[in-house]
């Protein structure tokens, strides 16, 4: 029997870039999970009985998110959907560089500023929230594998009623699901939109 109305949202497993706190917002380079990231996913797959109940799996276009989903879902007969609105933020000129450089720029110029060749933090967050809302159209339970910004955003909105602070979100853990009912997820999406700076 499948349980409906539940979404498991998580960040992909670790990569060499994420371990070094370097940004990657371009889905074209095939950045794979590193050995630790593969083990994180394999451990979660072994320990998570809820994976047997998943009705659908949604991921971003990034290889690391899809690879995470592949390891977690394994041979189960679960439809997979690629939802581009779940993609990581496009860092533009900061691509491949240290997150600290991007973070300093973001603090200096604010969430509406657009880095050369990229997208604003505010635009990315609105896109991510729209992508999550789209996920609610599919039957549950759902597995959504995205990126650090998505998971950090959900933690921040869930844990505080303060407006979002673009450069002070909590770091997202790897392959650690946030379990949300449809009602709660819809509320968080709405609160996230209202809390955008």
ABEGO torsion letter per residue (X at the ends): XBBBGBBBBBBBBBBAAAAAGBBBABAABBBBBBAAAAAAAAAAAAABAAAAABABBBBBABAAAAAAAAAAAEABBBBBBBBAAABBBBAEAABGBBAAAAAAAAAAAEAABBBBGBBBAAAAAAAAAAAAAAAAABBOBBBBBBBAAAAAAAAAAAABABBBBAAABBBBBBGBBBBBBAAAAAAAAAAAAAABX
